[in-house]
Amino acid sequence: MSTWSQINLMDPSSYIMSQMNLFHDHAMILLVGIFVFVILMGVSLLKNKFHGRLVHEAQTLEIVWTIVPALLLVWLALPSLRLLYLMDEHPQSSNTLKAIGHQWYWSYELPAKDNMMLDSYMLPEESLESGQYRLLEVDNRPAVPYSFDTMIITTSSDVIHAWTLPSLGIKMDAVPGRLNSMNINPFVPGIFYGQCSEICGANHSYMPIVVEAISMEDFTNL
C-alpha cells in the first residue's frame, strides 16, 4: 500500500501491475525527454541574437518535426495497446469473486465456496487494533488464492461504484444492472487495500476494499 511522502507507484503485487509500472517508466522517458528538449529550445531562443521580418520556407524542418513526433507517438502507442490487451484477457479460472457495491459498503460472494456471502464494512476508529489502518480496515475480508487466476465480477445495487486495488492493477466500475469482469493473479501472499474510486455519495470515502491473498491450501480449507 502507499506510504507517507511516497512519490512513486505502489510496489506491484500482480503481473499486470508490473507491466503497468514498466509502461509508466517507458512513458516517463519520452515525457522527460520532450520536456528537456523544449526547455533547451526555449532558453536557446531567448539567448540568440538572430531576428528577421521575413518568413522563409524550411521544407526539411517541416518534414522532420512532422515525422519525429509521429514516430514518438507510435513508440508510446504500441506498448500501450499491448497492455490494454493484457488487461482484457480472461484466463479460464475455476475461482470467481463477485463484488457488489452498496451505499456505503461492499458485499461479496464466493461461488467456489458454496456461494459464501459476506458483507464488508469499514471498521470504526474505536474498533481498530494495534497495527490496523484507519479508514482502510474492514470487518470481513474476502480471500483469494495467490499464484492463481481469480475472476472478479462487479455490479452495484444502487449507484455507480468502482472496485479498486492499486497494487493489483485493477480498477473496475460497479454499475447497477450490469456485470463487469477482470482477472487478478496476486503473485505474493498478503493483504491488499483499496477504496471505492467513484464518487458515490456522502460516505464515498468510507467504503474501503480489502482482499487477502492466501495459499491454495488455506483457501481450500476456508
Accessible surface in RSA format (square Angstrom, percent):
REM  Atomic radii and reference values for relative SASA: ProtOr
REM  Chains: A
REM  Algorithm: Lee & Richards
REM  Probe-radius: 1.40
REM  Slices: 20
REM RES _ NUM      All-atoms   Total-Side   Main-Chain    Non-polar    All polar
REM                ABS   REL    ABS   REL    ABS   REL    ABS   REL    ABS   REL
RES MET A   1    83.72  43.4  36.22  24.0  47.50 113.1  37.23  31.7  46.49  61.6
RES SER A   2    58.71  49.6  49.00  65.4   9.70  22.4  32.67  69.6  26.04  36.5
RES THR A   3    94.10  66.9  78.77  79.9  15.33  36.5  70.55  94.8  23.55  35.6
RES TRP A   4   237.19  95.2 213.46 103.3  23.73  55.7 194.63 103.8  42.56  69.1
RES SER A   5    93.12  78.7  57.94  77.3  35.18  81.0  48.84 104.0  44.28  62.0
RES GLN A   6    65.89  36.8  29.99  21.9  35.90  85.5  27.23  58.0  38.66  29.3
RES ILE A   7   177.14 100.8 136.87 102.0  40.27  97.1 143.97 103.7  33.17  90.0
RES ASN A   8   102.22  70.5  87.42  84.5  14.80  35.6  27.84  67.0  74.39  71.9
RES LEU A   9    75.93  42.3  63.44  45.4  12.49  31.4  66.40  46.6   9.53  25.6
RES MET A  10    30.76  15.9  25.94  17.2   4.82  11.5  27.14  23.1   3.62   4.8
RES ASP A  11   123.10  86.2 114.04 113.5   9.06  21.4  33.07  77.8  90.03  89.8
RES PRO A  12    42.10  30.7  32.27  29.4   9.82  35.7  32.27  26.6   9.82  61.0
RES SER A  13    12.18  10.3  12.18  16.3   0.00   0.0   0.00   0.0  12.18  17.1
RES SER A  14     3.13   2.6   3.13   4.2   0.00   0.0   3.11   6.6   0.02   0.0
RES TYR A  15   137.42  64.2 135.85  77.3   1.58   4.1  99.93  75.1  37.49  46.2
RES ILE A  16    38.24  21.8  37.74  28.1   0.51   1.2  37.74  27.2   0.51   1.4
RES MET A  17    14.96   7.7  14.96   9.9   0.00   0.0  14.13  12.0   0.84   1.1
RES SER A  18    30.02  25.4  28.13  37.5   1.89   4.4  22.75  48.4   7.28  10.2
RES GLN A  19    48.61  27.2  45.90  33.5   2.71   6.5   5.70  12.1  42.91  32.5
RES MET A  20    42.25  21.9  38.73  25.6   3.52   8.4  23.33  19.8  18.92  25.1
RES ASN A  21    28.50  19.7  28.35  27.4   0.15   0.4  15.38  37.0  13.12  12.7
RES LEU A  22   111.23  61.9 107.05  76.6   4.18  10.5 107.10  75.2   4.14  11.1
RES PHE A  23    51.18  25.6  47.31  29.3   3.87  10.1  50.56  30.7   0.62   1.8
RES HIS A  24    65.61  35.9  61.26  42.6   4.36  11.1  47.25  48.7  18.36  21.4
RES ASP A  25    75.14  52.6  72.34  72.0   2.80   6.6  26.88  63.3  48.26  48.1
RES HIS A  26    43.09  23.5  40.18  27.9   2.91   7.4  24.38  25.1  18.71  21.8
RES ALA A  27    16.51  15.2  16.50  25.5   0.01   0.0  16.50  23.2   0.01   0.0
RES MET A  28    79.71  41.3  79.43  52.6   0.28   0.7  64.79  55.1  14.92  19.8
RES ILE A  29   116.00  66.0 104.85  78.1  11.15  26.9 110.90  79.9   5.10  13.8
RES LEU A  30    14.03   7.8  10.74   7.7   3.29   8.3  13.75   9.7   0.28   0.8
RES LEU A  31    96.55  53.8  91.86  65.7   4.69  11.8  92.46  64.9   4.09  11.0
RES VAL A  32    76.98  50.7  75.52  68.4   1.46   3.5  76.98  66.9   0.00   0.0
RES GLY A  33    40.29  49.7   0.00   N/A  40.29  49.7  34.44  94.5   5.85  13.1
RES ILE A  34    76.97  43.8  73.64  54.9   3.33   8.0  76.29  54.9   0.68   1.8
RES PHE A  35   132.48  66.3 128.25  79.4   4.24  11.0 132.35  80.2   0.13   0.4
RES VAL A  36    72.00  47.4  70.66  64.0   1.33   3.2  71.99  62.6   0.00   0.0
RES PHE A  37   127.61  63.8 125.50  77.7   2.11   5.5 127.38  77.2   0.23   0.7
RES VAL A  38    88.51  58.2  85.95  77.8   2.56   6.2  86.87  75.5   1.64   4.4
RES ILE A  39    86.32  49.1  83.53  62.2   2.78   6.7  85.64  61.7   0.67   1.8
RES LEU A  40   112.13  62.4 107.69  77.0   4.44  11.2 108.03  75.9   4.10  11.0
RES MET A  41    90.34  46.8  90.07  59.6   0.27   0.6  67.06  57.0  23.28  30.8
RES GLY A  42    30.07  37.1   0.00   N/A  30.07  37.1  29.04  79.7   1.03   2.3
RES VAL A  43    71.28  46.9  70.34  63.7   0.94   2.3  70.53  61.3   0.75   2.0
RES SER A  44    59.48  50.3  51.20  68.3   8.27  19.1  25.69  54.7  33.79  47.3
RES LEU A  45   124.09  69.1 107.33  76.8  16.76  42.1 107.44  75.5  16.65  44.8
RES LEU A  46   156.70  87.3 124.43  89.0  32.27  81.1 127.62  89.6  29.09  78.3
RES LYS A  47   152.96  74.6 130.83  80.3  22.12  52.7  80.41  72.4  72.55  77.3
RES ASN A  48    54.93  37.9  31.57  30.5  23.36  56.3  23.17  55.8  31.76  30.7
RES LYS A  49   183.42  89.5 163.64 100.4  19.78  47.1 113.50 102.2  69.93  74.5
RES PHE A  50   183.57  91.8 161.47 100.0  22.10  57.5 164.88 100.0  18.69  53.5
RES HIS A  51   178.35  97.5 138.78  96.5  39.58 101.2 114.19 117.7  64.16  74.7
RES GLY A  52    66.19  81.6   0.00   N/A  66.19  81.6  29.02  79.6  37.18  83.3
RES ARG A  53   223.74  93.9 184.97  94.3  38.77  92.3  82.46 112.7 141.28  85.6
RES LEU A  54   128.15  71.4 111.34  79.7  16.82  42.3 113.21  79.5  14.94  40.2
RES VAL A  55   153.10 100.7 119.50 108.2  33.60  81.0 123.61 107.4  29.49  80.0
RES HIS A  56   141.86  77.5 119.69  83.2  22.17  56.7  81.27  83.8  60.59  70.5
RES GLU A  57   153.50  88.1 118.70  89.8  34.80  82.9  56.32 108.9  97.19  79.3
RES ALA A  58    45.60  41.9  33.15  51.2  12.45  28.3  41.16  58.0   4.44  11.8
RES GLN A  59   117.42  65.7 112.76  82.4   4.66  11.1  51.74 110.1  65.68  49.8
RES THR A  60   104.71  74.5 102.15 103.6   2.56   6.1  66.96  89.9  37.75  57.1
RES LEU A  61    86.75  48.3  82.99  59.4   3.77   9.5  85.41  60.0   1.35   3.6
RES GLU A  62    85.84  49.3  85.13  64.4   0.71   1.7  28.31  54.8  57.53  47.0
RES ILE A  63   100.01  56.9  95.92  71.5   4.09   9.9 100.01  72.0   0.00   0.0
RES VAL A  64    74.08  48.7  71.72  64.9   2.36   5.7  74.08  64.4   0.00   0.0
RES TRP A  65   138.51  55.6 126.54  61.2  11.97  28.1 117.39  62.6  21.12  34.3
RES THR A  66    87.68  62.4  79.75  80.8   7.93  18.9  65.80  88.4  21.89  33.1
RES ILE A  67    89.04  50.7  87.37  65.1   1.68   4.0  89.04  64.1   0.00   0.0
RES VAL A  68    69.83  46.0  69.72  63.1   0.11   0.3  69.81  60.7   0.02   0.1
RES PRO A  69    60.40  44.0  58.66  53.5   1.74   6.3  60.03  49.6   0.37   2.3
RES ALA A  70    50.23  46.2  45.05  69.5   5.18  11.8  48.79  68.7   1.44   3.8
RES LEU A  71   112.72  62.8 108.18  77.4   4.54  11.4 108.47  76.2   4.25  11.4
RES LEU A  72    58.38  32.5  58.32  41.7   0.06   0.1  58.38  41.0   0.00   0.0
RES LEU A  73   117.48  65.4 115.77  82.8   1.71   4.3 116.02  81.5   1.46   3.9
RES VAL A  74    78.20  51.5  77.43  70.1   0.77   1.9  78.16  67.9   0.05   0.1
RES TRP A  75   101.99  40.9  95.84  46.4   6.15  14.4  78.30  41.7  23.69  38.4
RES LEU A  76    45.76  25.5  45.76  32.7   0.00   0.0  45.76  32.1   0.00   0.0
RES ALA A  77    43.97  40.4  38.81  59.9   5.16  11.7  43.95  61.9   0.01   0.0
RES LEU A  78   113.41  63.2 107.30  76.8   6.11  15.3 107.74  75.7   5.66  15.2
RES PRO A  79    38.45  28.0  33.30  30.4   5.15  18.7  36.46  30.1   1.99  12.4
RES SER A  80    33.31  28.1  32.28  43.1   1.03   2.4   7.24  15.4  26.07  36.5
RES LEU A  81    92.78  51.7  92.78  66.4   0.00   0.0  92.78  65.2   0.00   0.0
RES ARG A  82   129.29  54.3 121.35  61.9   7.94  18.9  56.11  76.7  73.18  44.4
RES LEU A  83    17.44   9.7  17.44  12.5   0.00   0.0  17.44  12.2   0.00   0.0
RES LEU A  84   103.59  57.7  98.96  70.8   4.64  11.7  99.24  69.7   4.35  11.7
RES TYR A  85   162.66  75.9 159.53  90.8   3.12   8.1 112.30  84.4  50.36  62.1
RES LEU A  86    52.43  29.2  45.96  32.9   6.46  16.2  46.16  32.4   6.27  16.9
RES MET A  87    52.77  27.3  45.72  30.3   7.05  16.8  41.93  35.6  10.85  14.4
RES ASP A  88   104.40  73.1  93.38  92.9  11.03  26.1  20.51  48.3  83.89  83.7
RES GLU A  89   101.24  58.1  93.12  70.5   8.12  19.3  33.63  65.0  67.62  55.2
RES HIS A  90    75.24  41.1  45.20  31.4  30.04  76.8  37.10  38.2  38.14  44.4
RES PRO A  91    51.57  37.6  37.39  34.1  14.17  51.5  49.38  40.8   2.18  13.6
RES GLN A  92   185.86 103.9 152.38 111.4  33.48  79.7  61.64 131.2 124.22  94.2
RES SER A  93    36.99  31.3   0.59   0.8  36.40  83.9   7.16  15.2  29.84  41.8
RES SER A  94    96.99  82.0  65.38  87.3  31.61  72.8  57.09 121.6  39.90  55.9
RES ASN A  95     4.04   2.8   4.01   3.9   0.02   0.1   4.04   9.7   0.00   0.0
RES THR A  96    29.61  21.1  29.05  29.4   0.56   1.3   9.29  12.5  20.32  30.7
RES LEU A  97     0.00   0.0   0.00   0.0   0.00   0.0   0.00   0.0   0.00   0.0
RES LYS A  98    56.33  27.5  56.33  34.6   0.00   0.0  13.95  12.6  42.38  45.1
RES ALA A  99     0.00   0.0   0.00   0.0   0.00   0.0   0.00   0.0   0.00   0.0
RES ILE A 100    24.92  14.2  24.92  18.6   0.00   0.0  24.92  17.9   0.00   0.0
RES GLY A 101     0.00   0.0   0.00   N/A   0.00   0.0   0.00   0.0   0.00   0.0
RES HIS A 102    32.41  17.7  32.41  22.5   0.00   0.0  24.32  25.1   8.09   9.4
RES GLN A 103    72.17  40.4  46.98  34.3  25.20  60.0   6.33  13.5  65.85  49.9
RES TRP A 104    71.68  28.8  55.73  27.0  15.94  37.4  55.73  29.7  15.94  25.9
RES TYR A 105    46.21  21.6  45.67  26.0   0.54   1.4  16.80  12.6  29.41  36.3
RES TRP A 106     0.00   0.0   0.00   0.0   0.00   0.0   0.00   0.0   0.00   0.0
RES SER A 107    10.56   8.9  10.56  14.1   0.00   0.0   8.11  17.3   2.46   3.4
RES TYR A 108     1.20   0.6   0.57   0.3   0.63   1.6   0.59   0.4   0.61   0.8
RES GLU A 109    40.05  23.0  39.83  30.1   0.22   0.5   2.27   4.4  37.78  30.8
RES LEU A 110     2.66   1.5   2.66   1.9   0.00   0.0   2.66   1.9   0.00   0.0
RES PRO A 111    64.54  47.0  47.82  43.6  16.71  60.8  48.20  39.8  16.34 101.5
RES ALA A 112    54.61  50.2  17.14  26.4  37.47  85.2  29.41  41.4  25.20  66.7
RES LYS A 113    34.18  16.7  26.09  16.0   8.08  19.2  13.78  12.4  20.39  21.7
RES ASP A 114   141.93  99.4 112.88 112.4  29.05  68.7  39.33  92.6 102.60 102.3
RES ASN A 115    99.77  68.8  91.68  88.6   8.09  19.5  21.15  50.9  78.62  76.0
RES MET A 116    67.01  34.7  58.07  38.4   8.94  21.3  53.80  45.7  13.21  17.5
RES MET A 117   133.52  69.1 104.81  69.4  28.72  68.4  66.48  56.5  67.05  88.8
RES LEU A 118    36.35  20.2  26.38  18.9   9.97  25.1  35.35  24.8   0.99   2.7
RES ASP A 119    63.84  44.7  59.26  59.0   4.58  10.8   9.05  21.3  54.79  54.6
RES SER A 120     2.05   1.7   0.29   0.4   1.75   4.0   0.03   0.1   2.02   2.8
RES TYR A 121    99.90  46.6  99.53  56.6   0.36   0.9  74.32  55.9  25.57  31.5
RES MET A 122    44.79  23.2  28.80  19.1  15.99  38.1  28.80  24.5  15.99  21.2
RES LEU A 123    33.26  18.5  31.00  22.2   2.26   5.7  31.02  21.8   2.24   6.0
RES PRO A 124    59.33  43.2  54.80  50.0   4.53  16.5  59.33  49.0   0.00   0.0
RES GLU A 125   110.79  63.6  95.74  72.4  15.04  35.8  33.24  64.3  77.54  63.3
RES GLU A 126   151.11  86.8 110.71  83.8  40.39  96.2  70.81 137.0  80.30  65.6
RES SER A 127    54.39  46.0  33.80  45.1  20.58  47.4  20.52  43.7  33.87  47.4
RES LEU A 128    42.93  23.9  17.91  12.8  25.03  62.9  17.91  12.6  25.03  67.4
RES GLU A 129   127.38  73.1 115.32  87.2  12.06  28.7  40.59  78.5  86.79  70.9
RES SER A 130   123.90 104.7  82.51 110.1  41.39  95.3  56.01 119.3  67.89  95.1
RES GLY A 131    68.49  84.5   0.00   N/A  68.49  84.5  41.23 113.2  27.26  61.0
RES GLN A 132    55.57  31.1  36.47  26.6  19.10  45.5  11.60  24.7  43.97  33.3
RES TYR A 133    98.24  45.9  95.76  54.5   2.47   6.4  57.25  43.0  40.98  50.5
RES ARG A 134   140.83  59.1 124.13  63.3  16.70  39.8  38.85  53.1 101.98  61.8
RES LEU A 135    54.00  30.1  51.86  37.1   2.14   5.4  51.86  36.4   2.14   5.8
RES LEU A 136    31.30  17.4  31.24  22.3   0.06   0.1  31.24  21.9   0.06   0.2
RES GLU A 137     3.39   1.9   2.79   2.1   0.60   1.4   0.15   0.3   3.24   2.6
RES VAL A 138     7.60   5.0   0.07   0.1   7.53  18.1   0.07   0.1   7.53  20.4
RES ASP A 139    72.16  50.5  42.78  42.6  29.39  69.5  24.26  57.1  47.90  47.8
RES ASN A 140    62.16  42.9  59.11  57.1   3.05   7.3   4.71  11.3  57.46  55.5
RES ARG A 141    77.21  32.4  53.97  27.5  23.23  55.3  15.72  21.5  61.48  37.3
RES PRO A 142     0.71   0.5   0.05   0.0   0.66   2.4   0.71   0.6   0.00   0.0
RES ALA A 143    10.53   9.7   8.95  13.8   1.58   3.6   8.95  12.6   1.58   4.2
RES VAL A 144     0.00   0.0   0.00   0.0   0.00   0.0   0.00   0.0   0.00   0.0
RES PRO A 145     0.06   0.0   0.06   0.1   0.00   0.0   0.06   0.0   0.00   0.0
RES TYR A 146    68.01  31.8  61.29  34.9   6.72  17.5  22.62  17.0  45.39  56.0
RES SER A 147    74.72  63.1  46.03  61.4  28.69  66.1  35.23  75.0  39.49  55.3
RES PHE A 148    64.95  32.5  62.41  38.7   2.54   6.6  64.95  39.4   0.00   0.0
RES ASP A 149    35.42  24.8  32.54  32.4   2.87   6.8   2.83   6.7  32.59  32.5
RES THR A 150     0.00   0.0   0.00   0.0   0.00   0.0   0.00   0.0   0.00   0.0
RES MET A 151    51.88  26.9  51.88  34.3   0.00   0.0  37.18  31.6  14.70  19.5
RES ILE A 152     0.00   0.0   0.00   0.0   0.00   0.0   0.00   0.0   0.00   0.0
RES ILE A 153    35.33  20.1  35.33  26.3   0.00   0.0  35.33  25.4   0.00   0.0
RES THR A 154     0.03   0.0   0.00   0.0   0.03   0.1   0.00   0.0   0.03   0.0
RES THR A 155    16.91  12.0  16.91  17.1   0.00   0.0  11.32  15.2   5.59   8.5
RES SER A 156     8.75   7.4   0.00   0.0   8.75  20.2   0.01   0.0   8.74  12.2
RES SER A 157    68.45  57.8  29.27  39.1  39.18  90.3  34.74  74.0  33.71  47.2
RES ASP A 158    55.68  39.0  30.16  30.0  25.52  60.4  28.39  66.8  27.29  27.2
RES VAL A 159    57.01  37.5  52.56  47.6   4.46  10.7  57.01  49.5   0.00   0.0
RES ILE A 160    77.89  44.3  74.42  55.4   3.47   8.4  74.42  53.6   3.47   9.4
RES HIS A 161     0.00   0.0   0.00   0.0   0.00   0.0   0.00   0.0   0.00   0.0
RES ALA A 162     0.00   0.0   0.00   0.0   0.00   0.0   0.00   0.0   0.00   0.0
RES TRP A 163     0.00   0.0   0.00   0.0   0.00   0.0   0.00   0.0   0.00   0.0
RES THR A 164    13.04   9.3  13.04  13.2   0.00   0.0  13.04  17.5   0.00   0.0
RES LEU A 165     0.00   0.0   0.00   0.0   0.00   0.0   0.00   0.0   0.00   0.0
RES PRO A 166    49.16  35.8  40.68  37.1   8.48  30.8  48.70  40.2   0.47   2.9
RES SER A 167     6.64   5.6   6.64   8.9   0.00   0.0   3.76   8.0   2.89   4.0
RES LEU A 168     3.53   2.0   0.00   0.0   3.53   8.9   0.00   0.0   3.53   9.5
RES GLY A 169     7.20   8.9   0.00   N/A   7.20   8.9   5.09  14.0   2.11   4.7
RES ILE A 170     4.57   2.6   1.28   1.0   3.30   7.9   2.11   1.5   2.47   6.7
RES LYS A 171   120.61  58.8  96.72  59.3  23.90  56.9  69.55  62.6  51.06  54.4
RES MET A 172    11.02   5.7   7.14   4.7   3.89   9.3  10.21   8.7   0.81   1.1
RES ASP A 173    58.26  40.8  53.33  53.1   4.92  11.6   6.70  15.8  51.56  51.4
RES ALA A 174     0.00   0.0   0.00   0.0   0.00   0.0   0.00   0.0   0.00   0.0
RES VAL A 175    36.86  24.3  36.86  33.4   0.00   0.0  36.86  32.0   0.00   0.0
RES PRO A 176    53.28  38.8  37.61  34.3  15.67  57.0  37.92  31.3  15.36  95.5
RES GLY A 177    87.21 107.6   0.00   N/A  87.21 107.6  45.38 124.5  41.84  93.7
RES ARG A 178   148.41  62.3 141.09  71.9   7.32  17.4  38.03  52.0 110.38  66.9
RES LEU A 179   114.40  63.7  88.52  63.3  25.88  65.1  88.56  62.2  25.84  69.5
RES ASN A 180    26.32  18.2  22.99  22.2   3.33   8.0  10.70  25.7  15.62  15.1
RES SER A 181    44.54  37.6  28.69  38.3  15.85  36.5   7.20  15.3  37.34  52.3
RES MET A 182    27.74  14.4  27.74  18.4   0.00   0.0  19.40  16.5   8.34  11.1
RES ASN A 183    29.31  20.2  17.64  17.0  11.67  28.1   4.21  10.1  25.10  24.3
RES ILE A 184     3.89   2.2   0.58   0.4   3.31   8.0   3.89   2.8   0.00   0.0
RES ASN A 185    32.63  22.5  30.32  29.3   2.31   5.6   8.66  20.8  23.98  23.2
RES PRO A 186     0.00   0.0   0.00   0.0   0.00   0.0   0.00   0.0   0.00   0.0
RES PHE A 187    60.04  30.0  44.81  27.8  15.23  39.6  44.81  27.2  15.23  43.6
RES VAL A 188    59.20  39.0  59.05  53.5   0.16   0.4  59.20  51.4   0.00   0.0
RES PRO A 189    80.01  58.3  64.20  58.5  15.81  57.5  64.40  53.2  15.61  97.0
RES GLY A 190    27.87  34.4   0.00   N/A  27.87  34.4  26.60  73.0   1.26   2.8
RES ILE A 191    64.88  36.9  43.79  32.6  21.09  50.8  43.79  31.5  21.09  57.2
RES PHE A 192    14.00   7.0  12.16   7.5   1.84   4.8  14.00   8.5   0.00   0.0
RES TYR A 193    21.95  10.2  16.44   9.4   5.51  14.3  10.27   7.7  11.68  14.4
RES GLY A 194     6.17   7.6   0.00   N/A   6.17   7.6   6.11  16.8   0.06   0.1
RES GLN A 195    72.09  40.3  68.00  49.7   4.09   9.7  15.95  34.0  56.14  42.6
RES CYS A 196     6.17   4.7   0.00   0.0   6.17  14.5   0.00   0.0   6.17   6.7
RES SER A 197    47.97  40.5  21.29  28.4  26.68  61.5  16.23  34.6  31.74  44.5
RES GLU A 198    61.46  35.3  59.77  45.2   1.69   4.0   5.30  10.2  56.16  45.9
RES ILE A 199   152.61  86.8 129.83  96.7  22.78  54.9 129.83  93.5  22.78  61.8
RES CYS A 200     5.58   4.2   0.00   0.0   5.58  13.1   4.51  11.4   1.07   1.2
RES GLY A 201    35.00  43.2   0.00   N/A  35.00  43.2  25.87  71.0   9.13  20.4
RES ALA A 202    94.68  87.1  53.82  83.0  40.87  93.0  67.30  94.8  27.38  72.5
RES ASN A 203    61.82  42.6  61.82  59.7   0.00   0.0   3.01   7.2  58.81  56.8
RES HIS A 204    43.04  23.5  42.03  29.2   1.01   2.6  21.27  21.9  21.77  25.3
RES SER A 205    54.77  46.3  49.69  66.3   5.07  11.7  38.98  83.0  15.79  22.1
RES TYR A 206    96.54  45.1  92.06  52.4   4.48  11.7  45.51  34.2  51.03  62.9
RES MET A 207     3.05   1.6   0.00   0.0   3.05   7.3   2.01   1.7   1.04   1.4
RES PRO A 208     1.00   0.7   0.49   0.4   0.51   1.9   0.49   0.4   0.51   3.2
RES ILE A 209     0.08   0.0   0.00   0.0   0.08   0.2   0.01   0.0   0.07   0.2
RES VAL A 210     0.19   0.1   0.00   0.0   0.19   0.5   0.00   0.0   0.19   0.5
RES VAL A 211     0.00   0.0   0.00   0.0   0.00   0.0   0.00   0.0   0.00   0.0
RES GLU A 212    54.04  31.0  54.04  40.9   0.00   0.0   2.42   4.7  51.62  42.1
RES ALA A 213     2.69   2.5   0.00   0.0   2.69   6.1   0.00   0.0   2.69   7.1
RES ILE A 214    25.98  14.8  23.16  17.3   2.82   6.8  25.98  18.7   0.00   0.0
RES SER A 215    35.13  29.7  32.01  42.7   3.12   7.2  28.80  61.3   6.34   8.9
RES MET A 216    78.90  40.9  74.44  49.3   4.47  10.6  63.34  53.9  15.56  20.6
RES GLU A 217   128.47  73.8 119.42  90.3   9.05  21.5  41.67  80.6  86.80  70.9
RES ASP A 218    78.60  55.1  74.23  73.9   4.37  10.3  15.60  36.7  63.01  62.8
RES PHE A 219    11.03   5.5  11.03   6.8   0.00   0.0  11.03   6.7   0.00   0.0
RES THR A 220    86.44  61.5  71.79  72.8  14.65  34.9  63.29  85.0  23.16  35.0
RES ASN A 221   111.80  77.1  78.92  76.3  32.87  79.2  31.08  74.8  80.72  78.0
RES LEU A 222    97.94  54.5  50.82  36.4  47.12 118.4  75.31  52.9  22.63  60.9
END  Absolute sums over single chains surface
CHAIN  1 A    14184.9      11832.8       2352.1       9112.1       5072.8
END  Absolute sums over all chains
TOTAL         14184.9      11832.8       2352.1       9112.1       5072.8
